[in-house]
Amino acid sequence: MTASDLKSDLELDLIDDIRAASRQMVRELGFMDATIAATDYPPSAVHTILEIGMHGPITSAQLADILCLEKSSVSRMVRKLIDNGELKETSDATDARLKPLSLTPKGRRTLAALHDFGRRQVSGALTQLTDAERRTVCEGLMLYARALRMDRAAETEAENERQDNTSEQPKPQRRHGSSRDVVQRG
């Protein structure tokens, strides 16, 4: 076995450990369930409420970019949240084509409940760790999320370059085609 073979095996072990931990986190956070965060909503709808709550009024196209989902999936999910009274769609004063989405009073109550649920869940896990371990978890998750975002951006750029070279229209890259597959933060 050469030094490069050993390095590859170590990197493969690290990669497999990270993948296993990621799968375990997905399960522990409840993303394998049809609904999450003590709601009747799937993960994509919960993330929609959280993101609109954090960003304020945004369009479906902006939401699709934030959630890394196809616009058609976001459109269907947004329609259901509007029908359920969680979101409202308004007209933009400067551009009638834009329809910003915002939370209704019911949506703000759901957002508060989501924050309470998420904070209890994270707090419960953090109580199992030392202060140093808590900081390590926070820094590690932030670094990993940033690296995943950078990798997705690089893949999108490479795909756009390939499309430019073949004179086709570039398509945005999505990690997850289904609105049920989004995992950001709970």
N, CA, C and O of each residue as an XYZ file, in Angstrom:
744
protein
N       0.853     -1.180      0.000
C       0.000      0.000      0.000
C       0.894      1.237      0.000
O       1.797      1.356      0.828
N       0.642      2.149     -0.925
C       1.428      3.372     -1.029
C       0.866      4.443     -0.099
O      -0.225      4.300      0.455
N       1.640      5.523      0.059
C       1.189      6.636      0.905
C      -0.078      7.263      0.343
O      -0.965      7.647      1.106
N      -0.178      7.375     -0.992
C      -1.390      7.963     -1.581
C      -2.596      7.056     -1.402
O      -3.714      7.543     -1.237
N      -2.384      5.718     -1.430
C      -3.488      4.792     -1.169
C      -4.000      4.958      0.264
O      -5.207      4.956      0.505
N      -3.065      5.101      1.212
C      -3.435      5.285      2.607
C      -4.213      6.593      2.773
O      -5.228      6.642      3.468
N      -3.712      7.665      2.113
C      -4.405      8.944      2.185
C      -5.809      8.826      1.614
O      -6.756      9.359      2.192
N      -5.959      8.142      0.498
C      -7.278      7.958     -0.113
C      -8.200      7.182      0.810
O      -9.376      7.521      0.945
N      -7.669      6.129      1.454
C      -8.493      5.358      2.382
C      -8.929      6.207      3.570
O     -10.074      6.119      4.012
N      -8.004      7.041      4.095
C      -8.350      7.919      5.211
C      -9.402      8.929      4.786
O     -10.351      9.180      5.529
N      -9.253      9.510      3.611
C     -10.240     10.465      3.114
C     -11.579      9.792      2.883
O     -12.625     10.373      3.173
N     -11.557      8.562      2.359
C     -12.799      7.828      2.141
C     -13.481      7.536      3.474
O     -14.703      7.642      3.582
N     -12.700      7.168      4.490
C     -13.269      6.938      5.821
C     -13.900      8.219      6.366
O     -14.996      8.180      6.925
N     -13.215      9.349      6.207
C     -13.734     10.633      6.662
C     -15.029     10.972      5.930
O     -16.016     11.370      6.549
N     -15.018     10.813      4.630
C     -16.211     11.083      3.822
C     -17.369     10.206      4.267
O     -18.487     10.690      4.441
N     -17.106      8.921      4.450
C     -18.173      8.004      4.866
C     -18.677      8.327      6.272
O     -19.870      8.193      6.545
N     -17.773      8.754      7.172
C     -18.200      9.155      8.520
C     -19.100     10.393      8.462
O     -20.114     10.460      9.157
N     -18.727     11.369      7.634
C     -19.543     12.580      7.498
C     -20.898     12.240      6.893
O     -21.926     12.755      7.333
N     -20.899     11.377      5.890
C     -22.166     10.972      5.277
C     -23.056     10.266      6.293
O     -24.260     10.518      6.345
N     -22.474      9.385      7.100
C     -23.250      8.666      8.111
C     -23.808      9.641      9.154
O     -24.967      9.527      9.554
N     -22.991     10.588      9.589
C     -23.462     11.578     10.571
C     -24.564     12.439      9.962
O     -25.531     12.773     10.646
N     -24.434     12.800      8.695
C     -25.467     13.600      8.025
C     -26.782     12.839      7.968
O     -27.843     13.404      8.234
N     -26.716     11.554      7.620
C     -27.942     10.748      7.577
C     -28.572     10.648      8.965
O     -29.793     10.736      9.102
N     -27.747     10.466      9.987
C     -28.267     10.367     11.351
C     -28.928     11.676     11.777
O     -29.983     11.664     12.410
N     -28.308     12.807     11.428
C     -28.905     14.105     11.768
C     -30.246     14.276     11.078
O     -31.201     14.755     11.689
N     -30.328     13.893      9.821
C     -31.591     13.991      9.084
C     -32.672     13.192      9.799
O     -33.800     13.659      9.956
N     -32.318     11.981     10.230
C     -33.299     11.150     10.943
C     -33.652     11.754     12.294
O     -34.830     11.834     12.641
N     -32.659     12.178     13.058
C     -32.905     12.732     14.395
C     -33.718     14.020     14.340
O     -34.512     14.289     15.241
N     -33.528     14.811     13.300
C     -34.285     16.056     13.160
C     -35.690     15.830     12.609
O     -36.480     16.769     12.516
N     -35.999     14.595     12.245
C     -37.351     14.263     11.812
C     -37.624     14.453     10.332
O     -38.781     14.430      9.912
N     -36.585     14.639      9.534
C     -36.805     14.894      8.113
C     -37.231     13.661      7.321
O     -37.575     13.778      6.144
N     -37.215     12.500      7.934
C     -37.696     11.296      7.260
C     -39.215     11.154      7.399
O     -39.839     10.344      6.713
N     -39.790     11.946      8.285
C     -41.235     11.912      8.487
C     -41.938     12.724      7.402
O     -41.327     13.588      6.774
N     -43.197     12.451      7.188
C     -43.964     13.197      6.183
C     -44.156     14.650      6.596
O     -44.233     15.541      5.749
N     -44.231     14.880      7.893
C     -44.361     16.239      8.415
C     -43.305     16.423      9.496
O     -42.847     15.455     10.104
N     -42.919     17.695      9.732
C     -41.861     17.923     10.717
C     -42.198     19.079     11.643
O     -43.147     19.832     11.423
N     -41.395     19.189     12.675
C     -41.432     20.297     13.623
C     -42.807     20.474     14.259
O     -43.278     21.596     14.444
N     -43.440     19.360     14.587
C     -44.743     19.372     15.253
C     -45.787     20.158     14.448
O     -46.659     20.816     15.016
N     -45.681     20.078     13.127
C     -46.664     20.712     12.241
C     -47.284     19.638     11.369
O     -46.901     18.470     11.426
N     -48.236     20.047     10.573
C     -48.814     19.142      9.576
C     -48.172     19.362      8.211
O     -48.721     18.940      7.193
N     -47.008     20.022      8.181
C     -46.367     20.411      6.927
C     -45.119     19.591      6.634
O     -44.431     19.144      7.551
N     -44.832     19.397      5.352
C     -43.582     18.741      4.960
C     -42.406     19.702      5.163
O     -42.611     20.900      5.360
N     -41.181     19.182      5.114
C     -39.994     20.023      5.341
C     -39.937     21.280      4.467
O     -39.580     22.348      4.963
N     -40.273     21.180      3.210
C     -40.174     22.351      2.326
C     -41.116     23.469      2.765
O     -40.764     24.644      2.670
N     -42.297     23.122      3.240
C     -43.247     24.133      3.704
C     -42.757     24.779      4.994
O     -42.885     25.990      5.174
N     -42.196     23.973      5.890
C     -41.647     24.506      7.135
C     -40.506     25.470      6.816
O     -40.420     26.551      7.399
N     -39.641     25.081      5.899
C     -38.526     25.953      5.521
C     -39.024     27.221      4.835
O     -38.421     28.283      4.992
N     -40.093     27.127      4.095
C     -40.675     28.312      3.464
C     -41.120     29.314      4.518
O     -40.808     30.501      4.423
N     -41.841     28.844      5.511
C     -42.309     29.722      6.579
C     -41.119     30.333      7.324
O     -41.126     31.525      7.632
N     -40.105     29.524      7.611
C     -38.921     30.028      8.303
C     -38.195     31.083      7.472
O     -37.805     32.125      7.999
N     -38.011     30.826      6.190
C     -37.255     31.760      5.346
C     -38.011     33.063      5.132
O     -37.407     34.135      5.175
N     -39.311     32.997      4.904
C     -40.085     34.231      4.753
C     -40.099     34.984      6.076
O     -40.057     36.214      6.088
N     -40.158     34.263      7.185
C     -40.084     34.906      8.488
C     -38.756     35.612      8.716
O     -38.719     36.663      9.354
N     -37.668     35.050      8.203
C     -36.346     35.655      8.379
C     -36.079     36.780      7.383
O     -35.486     37.796      7.742
N     -36.514     36.605      6.130
C     -36.191     37.556      5.063
C     -37.244     38.628      4.859
O     -36.957     39.669      4.267
N     -38.448     38.395      5.334
C     -39.539     39.307      5.016
C     -40.112     38.943      3.652
O     -39.795     37.883      3.113
N     -40.946     39.805      3.093
C     -41.583     39.474      1.810
C     -40.563     39.148      0.717
O     -39.634     39.915      0.467
N     -40.757     37.992      0.071
C     -39.914     37.563     -1.039
C     -40.794     36.903     -2.093
O     -41.906     36.463     -1.803
N     -40.289     36.841     -3.302
C     -41.040     36.216     -4.396
C     -40.815     34.710     -4.397
O     -39.903     34.205     -3.742
N     -41.650     34.007     -5.135
C     -41.482     32.556     -5.278
C     -40.148     32.225     -5.924
O     -39.514     31.236     -5.556
N     -39.710     33.036     -6.880
C     -38.421     32.793     -7.538
C     -37.276     32.936     -6.537
O     -36.349     32.126     -6.539
N     -37.331     33.954     -5.687
C     -36.303     34.119     -4.657
C     -36.341     32.944     -3.687
O     -35.298     32.437     -3.274
N     -37.532     32.520     -3.331
C     -37.697     31.395     -2.422
C     -37.113     30.116     -3.032
O     -36.455     29.344     -2.335
N     -37.347     29.892     -4.317
C     -36.790     28.718     -4.999
C     -35.270     28.729     -4.922
O     -34.650     27.688     -4.705
N     -34.667     29.900     -5.098
C     -33.207     30.001     -4.999
C     -32.722     29.718     -3.587
O     -31.743     28.996     -3.397
N     -33.396     30.280     -2.601
C     -32.998     30.081     -1.203
C     -33.114     28.614     -0.815
O     -32.216     28.070     -0.171
N     -34.217     27.967     -1.202
C     -34.477     26.584     -0.809
C     -33.816     25.559     -1.729
O     -33.838     24.361     -1.446
N     -33.228     26.032     -2.834
C     -32.592     25.133     -3.811
C     -33.604     24.137     -4.376
O     -33.333     22.941     -4.480
N     -34.764     24.658     -4.735
C     -35.828     23.835     -5.300
C     -36.242     24.385     -6.656
O     -36.002     25.552     -6.967
N     -36.859     23.539     -7.449
C     -37.400     23.962     -8.736
C     -38.565     24.907     -8.509
O     -39.323     24.758     -7.550
N     -38.703     25.876     -9.394
C     -39.770     26.866     -9.259
C     -41.155     26.219     -9.262
O     -42.054     26.674     -8.555
N     -41.329     25.163    -10.053
C     -42.646     24.513    -10.115
C     -42.997     23.866     -8.771
O     -44.151     23.910     -8.345
N     -42.010     23.268     -8.107
C     -42.255     22.672     -6.790
C     -42.607     23.742     -5.777
O     -43.514     23.565     -4.963
N     -41.890     24.853     -5.827
C     -42.149     25.959     -4.902
C     -43.534     26.544     -5.159
O     -44.268     26.853     -4.220
N     -43.882     26.691     -6.411
C     -45.189     27.259     -6.761
C     -46.337     26.430     -6.181
O     -47.284     26.982     -5.621
N     -46.250     25.114     -6.315
C     -47.299     24.235     -5.768
C     -47.352     24.322     -4.242
O     -48.428     24.391     -3.650
N     -46.173     24.318     -3.618
C     -46.129     24.367     -2.168
C     -46.642     25.703     -1.645
O     -47.376     25.742     -0.658
N     -46.261     26.795     -2.298
C     -46.720     28.123     -1.897
C     -48.237     28.213     -2.016
O     -48.893     28.777     -1.140
N     -48.792     27.671     -3.077
C     -50.245     27.695     -3.268
C     -50.938     26.999     -2.099
O     -51.956     27.483     -1.604
N     -50.389     25.863     -1.656
C     -50.985     25.149     -0.516
C     -50.893     25.973      0.767
O     -51.832     25.995      1.563
N     -49.759     26.649      0.965
C     -49.614     27.478      2.170
C     -50.536     28.689      2.127
O     -51.025     29.127      3.168
N     -50.779     29.232      0.948
C     -51.743     30.325      0.811
C     -53.140     29.798      1.114
O     -53.902     30.418      1.856
N     -53.468     28.647      0.534
C     -54.789     28.041      0.770
C     -55.004     27.708      2.251
O     -56.131     27.760      2.743
N     -53.919     27.366      2.959
C     -54.010     27.048      4.392
C     -53.953     28.289      5.279
O     -54.015     28.179      6.504
N     -53.837     29.461      4.672
C     -53.859     30.695      5.441
C     -52.537     31.087      6.076
O     -52.507     31.982      6.920
N     -51.436     30.436      5.691
C     -50.122     30.731      6.272
C     -49.429     31.900      5.559
O     -48.713     32.682      6.185
N     -49.649     32.009      4.252
C     -48.989     33.032      3.437
C     -50.025     33.875      2.723
O     -51.167     33.462      2.519
N     -49.593     35.069      2.350
C     -50.404     35.888      1.459
C     -49.491     36.406      0.359
O     -48.294     36.614      0.552
N     -50.100     36.604     -0.792
C     -49.389     37.099     -1.957
C     -49.907     38.498     -2.252
O     -51.117     38.714     -2.320
N     -49.001     39.443     -2.427
C     -49.407     40.809     -2.714
C     -48.789     41.243     -4.039
O     -47.927     40.554     -4.584
N     -49.226     42.363     -4.544
C     -48.640     42.924     -5.763
C     -47.557     43.917     -5.381
O     -47.702     44.678     -4.424
N     -46.471     43.899     -6.140
C     -45.390     44.840     -5.929
C     -45.800     46.208     -6.479
O     -46.344     46.293     -7.580
N     -45.547     47.260     -5.732
C     -45.965     48.603     -6.135
C     -45.235     49.098     -7.377
O     -45.784     49.892     -8.142
N     -44.000     48.636     -7.587
C     -43.214     49.118     -8.726
C     -43.220     48.187     -9.920
O     -42.947     48.621    -11.040
N     -43.526     46.904     -9.705
C     -43.519     45.930    -10.808
C     -44.667     44.945    -10.597
O     -44.593     44.066     -9.739
N     -45.713     45.101    -11.376
C     -46.920     44.286    -11.209
C     -46.672     42.798    -11.461
O     -47.469     41.958    -11.043
N     -45.574     42.470    -12.142
C     -45.255     41.054    -12.402
C     -44.784     40.344    -11.136
O     -44.901     39.124    -11.027
N     -44.257     41.098    -10.191
C     -43.747     40.514     -8.951
C     -44.873     40.344     -7.940
O     -45.710     41.230     -7.767
N     -44.880     39.201     -7.282
C     -45.896     38.891     -6.269
C     -45.191     38.467     -4.977
O     -45.041     37.274     -4.714
N     -44.759     39.441     -4.171
C     -44.082     39.082     -2.919
C     -44.984     38.266     -1.990
O     -46.188     38.500     -1.889
N     -44.364     37.315     -1.327
C     -45.051     36.459     -0.359
C     -44.686     36.923      1.040
O     -43.531     37.246      1.318
N     -45.673     36.953      1.910
C     -45.415     37.296      3.308
C     -46.286     36.418      4.201
O     -47.227     35.769      3.742
N     -45.950     36.416      5.474
C     -46.694     35.615      6.444
C     -47.979     36.331      6.847
O     -48.007     37.552      7.004
N     -49.012     35.565      7.006
C     -50.268     36.068      7.569
C     -50.141     36.005      9.093
O     -49.143     35.497      9.604
N     -51.126     36.508      9.816
C     -51.083     36.318     11.281
C     -50.959     34.833     11.662
O     -50.219     34.491     12.584
N     -51.675     33.963     10.959
C     -51.548     32.529     11.230
C     -50.126     32.064     10.931
O     -49.557     31.277     11.688
N     -49.558     32.541      9.843
C     -48.191     32.181      9.489
C     -47.185     32.650     10.530
O     -46.210     31.952     10.807
N     -47.413     33.833     11.115
C     -46.521     34.329     12.166
C     -46.637     33.468     13.426
O     -45.645     33.241     14.118
N     -47.840     32.994     13.719
C     -48.008     32.084     14.872
C     -47.288     30.758     14.594
O     -46.630     30.207     15.476
N     -47.420     30.254     13.366
C     -46.723     29.016     13.000
C     -45.220     29.223     13.091
O     -44.504     28.353     13.587
N     -44.733     30.366     12.617
C     -43.304     30.676     12.687
C     -42.823     30.665     14.140
O     -41.775     30.094     14.442
N     -43.575     31.287     15.027
C     -43.197     31.304     16.444
C     -43.139     29.881     17.003
O     -42.219     29.539     17.747
N     -44.119     29.059     16.645
C     -44.130     27.664     17.108
C     -42.943     26.890     16.536
O     -42.357     26.060     17.231
N     -42.583     27.152     15.279
C     -41.425     26.491     14.667
C     -40.139     26.878     15.391
O     -39.294     26.026     15.665
N     -39.996     28.162     15.697
C     -38.801     28.597     16.426
C     -38.751     27.951     17.809
O     -37.693     27.495     18.244
N     -39.885     27.910     18.498
C     -39.916     27.270     19.819
C     -39.513     25.803     19.713
O     -38.692     25.323     20.495
N     -40.090     25.092     18.749
C     -39.784     23.677     18.563
C     -38.300     23.486     18.255
O     -37.633     22.667     18.888
N     -37.787     24.239     17.288
C     -36.395     24.094     16.883
C     -35.419     24.427     17.998
O     -34.415     23.740     18.182
N     -35.720     25.478     18.736
C     -34.835     25.860     19.836
C     -34.831     24.811     20.943
O     -33.783     24.520     21.519
N     -36.007     24.239     21.246
C     -36.060     23.161     22.253
C     -35.252     21.953     21.779
O     -34.512     21.348     22.554
N     -35.400     21.610     20.498
C     -34.709     20.446     19.948
C     -33.188     20.635     20.008
O     -32.465     19.743     20.453
N     -32.713     21.785     19.564
C     -31.269     22.047     19.570
C     -30.765     22.182     20.997
O     -29.707     21.650     21.334
N     -31.509     22.886     21.835
C     -31.113     23.056     23.226
C     -30.985     21.713     23.934
O     -30.039     21.487     24.689
N     -31.933     20.833     23.687
C     -31.874     19.510     24.297
C     -30.628     18.745     23.896
O     -30.009     18.081     24.728
N     -30.262     18.830     22.652
C     -29.050     18.148     22.190
C     -27.799     18.800     22.769
O     -26.867     18.109     23.179
N     -27.781     20.131     22.802
C     -26.590     20.830     23.286
C     -26.338     20.588     24.767
O     -25.194     20.653     25.216
N     -27.396     20.307     25.538
C     -27.189     20.035     26.969
C     -26.396     18.751     27.180
O     -25.874     18.521     28.270
N     -26.300     17.918     26.157
C     -25.544     16.664     26.244
C     -24.044     16.887     26.022
O     -23.252     15.955     26.153
N     -23.654     18.130     25.685
C     -22.270     18.425     25.307
C     -21.628     19.426     26.260
O     -22.317     20.167     26.962
N     -20.298     19.433     26.273
C     -19.562     20.452     27.026
C     -19.592     21.765     26.241
O     -19.978     21.789     25.073
N     -19.183     22.849     26.891
C     -19.120     24.141     26.214
C     -18.223     24.066     24.986
O     -18.584     24.579     23.927
N     -17.080     23.445     25.112
C     -16.149     23.332     23.985
C     -16.769     22.519     22.846
O     -16.623     22.869     21.675
N     -17.456     21.439     23.196
C     -18.109     20.625     22.166
C     -19.221     21.411     21.467
O     -19.408     21.280     20.257
N     -19.958     22.225     22.225
C     -21.017     23.052     21.626
C     -20.434     23.996     20.587
O     -20.969     24.128     19.487
N     -19.322     24.660     20.946
C     -18.676     25.572     19.994
C     -18.177     24.806     18.770
O     -18.291     25.287     17.643
N     -17.629     23.620     18.994
C     -17.138     22.804     17.885
C     -18.277     22.423     16.947
O     -18.132     22.491     15.726
N     -19.407     22.023     17.517
C     -20.572     21.661     16.705
C     -21.029     22.865     15.875
O     -21.260     22.738     14.673
N     -21.158     24.013     16.504
C     -21.612     25.213     15.801
C     -20.655     25.573     14.667
O     -21.082     25.786     13.532
N     -19.370     25.639     14.976
C     -18.383     25.992     13.956
C     -18.345     24.949     12.845
O     -18.270     25.298     11.666
N     -18.396     23.687     13.212
C     -18.348     22.618     12.213
C     -19.546     22.635     11.287
O     -19.399     22.493     10.073
N     -20.734     22.808     11.854
C     -21.936     22.859     11.020
C     -21.925     24.073     10.097
O     -22.308     23.973      8.932
N     -21.491     25.211     10.613
C     -21.432     26.407      9.776
C     -20.422     26.230      8.637
O     -20.695     26.604      7.496
N     -19.265     25.664      8.951
C     -18.256     25.414      7.913
C     -18.773     24.423      6.865
O     -18.609     24.636      5.664
N     -19.387     23.356      7.327
C     -19.887     22.328      6.409
C     -21.005     22.873      5.520
O     -21.031     22.602      4.319
N     -21.926     23.638      6.104
C     -23.003     24.237      5.307
C     -22.427     25.186      4.258
O     -22.879     25.195      3.113
N     -21.435     25.979      4.644
C     -20.807     26.889      3.690
C     -20.109     26.111      2.574
O     -20.212     26.477      1.403
N     -19.408     25.051      2.930
C     -18.712     24.239      1.924
C     -19.702     23.587      0.957
O     -19.443     23.523     -0.245
N     -20.827     23.107      1.472
C     -21.846     22.524      0.597
C     -22.398     23.572     -0.364
O     -22.594     23.293     -1.547
N     -22.648     24.779      0.146
C     -23.155     25.866     -0.696
C     -22.132     26.234     -1.777
O     -22.495     26.444     -2.935
N     -20.864     26.310     -1.397
C     -19.809     26.646     -2.358
C     -19.675     25.562     -3.421
O     -19.468     25.862     -4.596
N     -19.793     24.305     -3.010
C     -19.700     23.200     -3.964
C     -20.864     23.238     -4.948
O     -20.678     23.015     -6.144
N     -22.065     23.521     -4.443
C     -23.234     23.621     -5.329
C     -23.055     24.765     -6.320
O     -23.378     24.622     -7.500
N     -22.545     25.892     -5.848
C     -22.312     27.030     -6.736
C     -21.279     26.690     -7.808
O     -21.433     27.072     -8.968
N     -20.235     25.976     -7.421
C     -19.212     25.570     -8.390
C     -19.790     24.601     -9.420
O     -19.475     24.689    -10.607
N     -20.632     23.684     -8.965
C     -21.280     22.748     -9.896
C     -22.191     23.494    -10.867
O     -22.217     23.184    -12.058
N     -22.927     24.462    -10.369
C     -23.810     25.256    -11.222
C     -23.006     26.030    -12.252
O     -23.377     26.084    -13.425
N     -21.911     26.627    -11.816
C     -21.060     27.377    -12.738
C     -20.473     26.463    -13.808
O     -20.444     26.821    -14.986
N     -20.007     25.287    -13.403
C     -19.448     24.340    -14.369
C     -20.517     23.887    -15.362
O     -20.250     23.765    -16.558
N     -21.721     23.640    -14.862
C     -22.817     23.230    -15.754
C     -23.159     24.358    -16.718
O     -23.390     24.107    -17.901
N     -23.194     25.586    -16.239
C     -23.470     26.722    -17.116
C     -22.404     26.868    -18.184
O     -22.714     27.189    -19.332
N     -21.142     26.636    -17.819
C     -20.060     26.699    -18.806
C     -20.218     25.597    -19.848
O     -20.008     25.834    -21.037
N     -20.586     24.397    -19.410
C     -20.819     23.299    -20.369
C     -21.960     23.659    -21.306
O     -21.887     23.416    -22.510
N     -23.017     24.242    -20.744
C     -24.162     24.637    -21.560
C     -23.762     25.717    -22.561
O     -24.176     25.675    -23.719
N     -22.950     26.693    -22.113
C     -22.480     27.750    -23.012
C     -21.661     27.159    -24.150
O     -21.754     27.615    -25.290
N     -20.862     26.148    -23.845
C     -20.027     25.530    -24.865
C     -20.844     24.742    -25.875
O     -20.394     24.521    -27.000
N     -22.034     24.318    -25.486
C     -22.889     23.566    -26.415
C     -24.023     24.433    -26.945
O     -24.915     23.945    -27.638
N     -23.983     25.736    -26.613
C     -24.964     26.725    -27.089
C     -26.391     26.429    -26.666
O     -27.333     26.799    -27.366
N     -26.564     25.767    -25.531
C     -27.898     25.527    -24.986
C     -28.126     26.485    -23.836
O     -27.180     27.038    -23.276
N     -29.369     26.676    -23.495
C     -29.703     27.519    -22.354
C     -29.261     26.821    -21.075
O     -29.549     25.638    -20.896
N     -28.559     27.535    -20.170
C     -28.154     26.918    -18.903
C     -29.360     26.657    -18.004
O     -30.328     27.417    -17.981
N     -29.265     25.575    -17.280
C     -30.310     25.231    -16.316
C     -29.714     25.329    -14.927
O     -28.594     24.869    -14.701
N     -30.445     25.923    -13.986
C     -29.907     25.990    -12.628
C     -29.808     24.602    -12.026
O     -30.690     23.766    -12.223
N     -28.740     24.361    -11.297
C     -28.542     23.075    -10.646
C     -29.277     23.053     -9.326
O     -29.221     24.015     -8.560
N     -29.952     21.984     -9.062
C     -30.635     21.791     -7.793
C     -30.108     20.505     -7.188
O     -30.004     19.483     -7.866
N     -29.785     20.562     -5.936
C     -29.340     19.365     -5.236
C     -30.470     18.371     -5.079
O     -30.269     17.159     -5.153
N     -31.655     18.899     -4.863
C     -32.791     18.041     -4.527
C     -33.959     18.427     -5.411
O     -34.423     19.567     -5.377
N     -34.427     17.494     -6.189
C     -35.530     17.788     -7.085
C     -36.876     17.813     -6.402
O     -37.814     18.440     -6.895
N     -36.980     17.153     -5.297
C     -38.255     17.067     -4.602
C     -38.312     18.086     -3.488
O     -37.317     18.334     -2.807
N     -39.461     18.668     -3.305
C     -39.618     19.642     -2.223
C     -39.534     18.967     -0.857
O     -39.464     19.661      0.156
N     -39.539     17.653     -0.799
C     -39.447     16.945      0.482
C     -37.990     16.742      0.892
O     -37.733     16.308      2.015
N     -37.033     17.041      0.021
C     -35.648     16.705      0.277
C     -34.812     17.834      0.841
O     -33.610     17.646      1.033
N     -35.367     18.972      1.109
C     -34.585     20.116      1.535
C     -34.267     20.020      3.015
O     -35.157     19.805      3.838
N     -33.005     20.178      3.349
C     -32.587     20.211      4.743
C     -31.716     21.446      4.909
O     -30.598     21.482      4.394
N     -32.200     22.449      5.609
C     -31.369     23.609      5.911
C     -31.191     23.674      7.405
O     -30.197     23.191      7.946
N     -32.136     24.262      8.057
C     -32.039     24.264      9.499
C     -33.415     24.156     10.098
O     -34.388     24.665      9.541
N     -33.497     23.501     11.223
C     -34.796     23.233     11.827
C     -35.044     23.983     13.054
O     -36.107     23.843     13.659
